[in-house]
C-alpha cells in the first residue's frame, strides 16, 4: 500500500498512513478499548493479550489514522479471496476508530484511503461485512456508496440475540 494519504475535507492534523510493525501495541490497545458487541463477534479481549500482528494479520494489510501523532483508528484491507478470477475485489476486514476520535471524519478518511489503496492494487470493487444491528456503521457505509448485496439472517448469537450478517459492496470505478 502507498505510504500515506491525505483526504480533502479532513482535519489538517489527521494523517492516514501504512501500518508499521511497531504500531502493533497501539493498535492492540485501540482494539481492546473500542471493543463492543455492536461490531465484534469475538469475546471481549482479556489478558494475556495476543499480539495484534500475526501470520494472518500483517502490517501490510492495514492503514492507520493518526491525529497529532497518536494512533486513532485503522482499516484492514485484504483480497476478498485468493482466486485469480476475484483479484479485482478488495475486502475491508476491520475498521475501528478510538472513542475519543469518533464523529471527526476519521472512519470516512480511512474508507477513502482504502479505496485509493485498492485502486492502486488494481481493484475495481470493494466489499465488507457489517453486523445488522450496527446502525452507525451501516449509515456511514451507505453514505459512502456501499449497498447491501446480501444478508445472512441470524448468523451470530451475541449476548442472547440473533444478529444478521450484512454483506455490502461498491464499485471503485469513477468514484
C-alpha positions as CSV (number, residue, x, y, z in Angstrom):
1,X,0.0,0.0,0.0
2,X,1.2,3.6,-0.5
3,X,2.9,5.1,2.5
4,X,0.4,7.9,3.2
5,X,-2.8,9.5,2.1
6,X,-4.3,13.0,2.5
7,X,-8.1,13.3,2.4
8,X,-9.7,16.6,1.3
9,X,-12.1,18.0,3.9
10,X,-10.4,16.2,6.9
11,X,-8.7,17.8,9.8
12,X,-5.2,19.0,9.0
13,X,-3.9,17.0,12.0
14,X,-5.4,13.8,10.5
15,X,-2.9,11.6,8.7
16,X,-3.5,8.2,7.1
17,X,-0.5,6.0,6.5
18,X,0.5,2.4,6.0
19,X,0.9,0.5,9.3
20,X,4.3,-0.5,10.6
21,X,5.0,-3.5,12.8
22,X,5.8,-1.0,15.6
23,X,2.1,0.0,15.6
24,X,1.1,-3.3,17.0
25,X,0.9,-2.3,20.6
26,X,-1.1,0.9,19.9
27,X,-3.5,-0.9,17.5
28,X,-4.0,-3.7,20.1
29,X,-4.8,-1.2,22.8
30,X,-7.2,0.7,20.5
31,X,-9.0,-2.6,19.6
32,X,-9.3,-3.6,23.3
33,X,-10.6,-0.1,24.2
34,X,-13.1,0.1,21.3
35,X,-14.4,-3.5,21.7
36,X,-18.2,-3.7,21.6
37,X,-20.8,-6.3,20.8
38,X,-22.1,-3.7,18.3
39,X,-19.3,-4.6,15.9
40,X,-17.4,-7.6,17.3
41,X,-18.4,-11.3,17.1
42,X,-15.4,-12.2,19.2
43,X,-15.5,-12.3,23.0
44,X,-14.2,-9.2,24.9
45,X,-10.4,-9.5,25.0
46,X,-8.8,-10.5,28.3
47,X,-5.2,-10.8,29.4
48,X,-2.9,-12.2,28.3
49,X,-3.5,-10.3,25.1
50,X,-2.5,-11.8,21.7
51,X,-0.2,-9.8,19.5
52,X,-2.1,-7.5,17.2
53,X,0.0,-8.7,14.2
54,X,0.5,-12.3,13.4
55,X,1.0,-14.6,10.3
56,X,-2.6,-13.9,9.2
57,X,-2.7,-10.2,10.1
58,X,0.4,-8.5,8.6
59,X,1.1,-4.7,8.9
60,X,0.9,-4.5,5.0
61,X,-2.9,-5.1,5.3
62,X,-3.5,-2.1,7.5
63,X,-3.9,1.7,7.1
64,X,-3.6,3.7,10.3
65,X,-5.1,7.0,11.1
66,X,-3.1,9.4,13.3
67,X,-4.1,12.6,14.9
68,X,-1.4,14.8,16.4
69,X,1.0,11.7,16.3
70,X,-1.4,9.4,18.1
71,X,-3.0,6.3,16.5
72,X,-6.8,6.9,16.5
73,X,-8.0,4.3,14.0
74,X,-7.3,1.7,11.4
75,X,-8.8,-0.2,8.4
76,X,-7.7,-3.7,7.4
77,X,-7.8,-4.2,3.6
78,X,-7.2,-7.6,2.0
79,X,-8.0,-9.5,-1.2
80,X,-11.5,-10.9,-1.0
81,X,-10.3,-14.4,-1.9
82,X,-7.1,-16.0,-3.2
83,X,-8.7,-16.8,-6.6
84,X,-7.3,-15.2,-9.7
85,X,-10.8,-14.5,-11.0
86,X,-11.5,-12.5,-7.9
87,X,-8.3,-10.4,-7.8
88,X,-10.2,-7.2,-8.8
89,X,-12.0,-7.2,-5.4
90,X,-10.7,-6.0,-2.1
91,X,-12.4,-6.6,1.3
92,X,-12.4,-4.4,4.4
93,X,-12.0,-6.8,7.3
94,X,-12.0,-4.4,10.2
95,X,-12.4,-0.7,10.7
96,X,-12.0,0.8,14.1
97,X,-11.8,4.3,15.5
98,X,-11.0,5.3,19.0
99,X,-14.0,6.6,21.0
100,X,-12.4,10.0,21.5
101,X,-11.9,10.4,17.8
102,X,-15.4,9.4,16.6
103,X,-17.5,11.9,14.8
104,X,-14.5,13.7,13.4
105,X,-14.3,12.1,9.9
106,X,-11.6,9.5,10.8
107,X,-13.7,6.5,9.6
108,X,-14.6,8.2,6.4
109,X,-11.0,9.2,5.8
110,X,-9.9,5.6,6.4
111,X,-12.5,4.3,4.0
112,X,-11.4,6.8,1.3
113,X,-7.8,5.8,1.8
114,X,-8.8,2.2,1.4
115,X,-10.5,3.0,-1.9
116,X,-7.3,4.6,-3.1
117,X,-5.1,1.7,-1.9
118,X,-7.5,-0.8,-3.5
119,X,-7.4,1.1,-6.8
120,X,-3.6,1.2,-6.7
121,X,-3.7,-2.6,-6.4
122,X,-5.9,-2.9,-9.5
123,X,-9.2,-3.4,-7.7
124,X,-12.4,-2.2,-9.2
125,X,-14.7,-3.3,-6.3
126,X,-14.6,-3.3,-2.5
127,X,-16.8,-5.3,-0.1
128,X,-17.3,-5.6,3.6
129,X,-19.4,-7.3,6.2
130,X,-21.2,-5.5,9.0
131,X,-23.4,-6.7,11.8
132,X,-27.1,-5.9,11.1
133,X,-27.6,-4.1,14.4
134,X,-24.6,-1.7,13.9
135,X,-26.7,1.2,12.6
136,X,-24.0,3.9,12.8
137,X,-21.6,1.8,10.7
138,X,-24.3,0.9,8.2
139,X,-25.3,4.5,7.8
140,X,-21.6,5.5,7.2
141,X,-21.1,2.8,4.6
142,X,-24.4,3.7,2.8
143,X,-23.3,7.4,2.8
144,X,-20.0,6.2,1.2
145,X,-21.8,4.4,-1.6
146,X,-22.0,0.9,-0.3
147,X,-25.2,-1.1,-1.0
148,X,-26.5,-4.2,0.7
149,X,-25.7,-7.1,-1.6
150,X,-26.5,-10.0,0.8
151,X,-27.9,-10.9,4.1
152,X,-27.3,-13.9,6.4
153,X,-30.2,-13.7,8.8
154,X,-29.5,-14.6,12.4
155,X,-25.9,-15.5,11.6
156,X,-24.5,-14.7,15.0
157,X,-25.8,-15.2,18.6
158,X,-24.5,-12.2,20.5
159,X,-25.4,-11.6,24.1
160,X,-28.5,-13.8,23.7
161,X,-29.8,-12.1,20.5
162,X,-29.5,-13.4,16.9
163,X,-27.8,-10.8,14.7
164,X,-27.7,-10.6,10.9
165,X,-24.5,-10.5,8.9
166,X,-24.9,-7.9,6.2
167,X,-22.8,-8.0,3.1
168,X,-22.1,-4.7,1.4
169,X,-20.2,-3.6,-1.6
170,X,-19.5,-0.8,-4.0
171,X,-17.7,-0.1,-7.3
172,X,-14.4,1.7,-7.3
173,X,-14.7,2.9,-10.9
174,X,-15.5,6.5,-11.4
175,X,-15.8,7.3,-7.7
